[in-house]
Amino acid sequence: MTDDVTPAPDPAAAAGSARPRRTWDLVLTIVFLIAYLLGTLLASFSAFFLAFAGDSCGASSVCDYDQMSAGMMVAFIGVWIPVLFVVIAAIVLLVLRRIAFWVPLVGGALTIAITIAGWVIATTAVRPLG
């Protein structure tokens, strides 16, 4: 009597067509995400120093306080807007086993750009007299 038992399909062979998991990308993405979040926190904190932009207001310059407040809010709150998109995009790419380490790097560039924009908006609100 012969056994007509077919072997069960090998899950590793079936997964062979899927993308391989890249451990280096997972570790690098997590490290970059942590650094990105800490950098965003630091950039947001730096917005408090924009209050010093108005130190010379009244004595030697004319200031637009609304514009200074807008610049401070852009630098304080605006940097947190990309965080949600960056974290979600990185997680989705990791689940799909795509290269994801670049996502926090792009988020860091956006944070720098938004911080600079906030500082420019706030500092251009101070115009010297004469």
HELIX and SHEET records of a PDB file:
HELIX    1   1 PRO A   11  ALA A   14  1                                   4    
HELIX    2   2 ALA A   15  SER A   17  5                                   3    
HELIX    3   3 THR A   23  SER A   46  1                                  24    
HELIX    4   4 ALA A   47  GLY A   54  5                                   8    
HELIX    5   5 TYR A   65  ILE A   77  1                                  13    
HELIX    6   6 GLY A   78  TRP A   80  5                                   3    
HELIX    7   7 ILE A   81  VAL A   95  1                                  15    
HELIX    8   8 TRP A  102  THR A  123  1                                  22    
SHEET    1   A 2 SER A  61  CYS A  63  0                                        
SHEET    2   A 2 VAL A 126  PRO A 128 -1                                        
END                                                                             
